């Protein structure tokens, strides 16, 4: 069976997972756990665990519709207002088991996930960046920064990688990076040394370019700038192909422009989007051509 690993976080990773599960039953999500906003930020401060939010979203993307709706259910009132059930489930299992990676795996099993979901690291991580020459701390502050990220790093600087995530990457037929927040999702996972090292040795690596620049962290970056940021932060990273949306971008604010002669990796142009977001069905059809 074909094995696909998708790396990142948030809605971009969910789109990649929804695409990959149309192609194979062996899909693994390797997810950043460095979020510090919303429910995840609260649970990190209360319990000292890695951020569960992006992991919950990955579980929902690989679960059936009914289970996904339950995992994503967000309480509206009282002390639990704003907390998704999936976040609380992961936090409770981490407390009971004393093992965050096992907690995520059990939450995925409860949700009926086909495939697997792992944090990039079992340790709580804090993102740091330089923006406009100024140090900025925390995922939310970096994502909302006034300009593009110049440099990104983790604290601790050398966190352990989740062994199961490393094994999945090394065994994969295809590793998919993105779409999603370039610095606070994709690179937040790749900067875990064991994850970046495993991707460098992966059989085939595809990078799905975002449709639009983000108002903060990738402001002003074109396609070449996105790829350069990856290879600058992860030494010797090999990207075999970049997937670029080949469709009129008139309706998009701040589209990611492509100047082919400036991009140093092979490019596949395809219609990948519907209504301004990546379409899992279209993305699946393009990923299939890479297998």
GIZIPE-V626420 format. One record per helix or strand. SS is the DSSP state (hx for helix, st for strand). FROM is the first residue (numbers start at 1). TO is the last residue. If there is no record, write none. Layout:
BEGIN
[[SS	FROM	TO] [SS	FROM	TO]]
END
This chain:
BEGIN
[[st	3	8] [hx	10	20] [st	26	31] [hx	38	47] [hx	53	62] [hx	65	72] [st	74	74] [hx	78	80] [st	84	84] [hx	85	97] [hx	100	110] [st	116	119] [st	126	131] [st	134	137] [hx	139	143] [st	149	155] [hx	163	171] [st	174	177] [hx	182	190] [hx	193	200] [st	205	208] [st	212	212] [hx	223	233] [st	241	245] [st	255	255] [hx	260	262] [st	267	270] [st	273	274] [st	277	278] [hx	280	289]]
END
